[in-house]
Amino acid sequence: MRRSKPVRRRMERVRLGDGFVRELLRDGSLLDANEVALQWPGCPNKNERPVTIAVLDALADGGFLARDGDIYRVLRVPE
């Protein structure tokens, strides 16, 4: 998955892996940013919601998701 450098660095710092994000992206599914933040494997931390939103927003900017508040709809799945 291609990511912007700032988003990539944040994901690495908080140990949010590409695999976890890819598993969320099922064609046509709805993602609640709050629920996604709570599903992270490993130890949660105070940055999970802002980083989750940054990642989901980056995917929305890339045309993979459509955003409606804290809910994101998967438009297409990255190759």
Long-range contacts (C-beta under 8 A, 24 or more apart in sequence): 1-78, 2-62, 2-78, 3-55, 3-58, 4-58, 6-54, 7-54, 7-55, 7-58, 10-47, 10-51, 10-54, 10-55, 11-51, 11-55, 13-47, 14-45, 14-47, 14-48, 14-51, 15-42, 16-40, 16-51, 16-52, 16-55, 17-41, 21-55, 21-59, 22-78, 25-59, 25-64, 25-74, 25-77, 25-78, 26-74, 26-77, 27-74, 27-76, 27-77, 28-73, 28-74, 29-73, 29-74, 30-71, 30-72, 30-73, 30-74, 31-56, 31-65, 31-71, 31-72, 31-73, 31-74, 32-70, 32-71, 33-70, 33-71, 33-72, 34-70
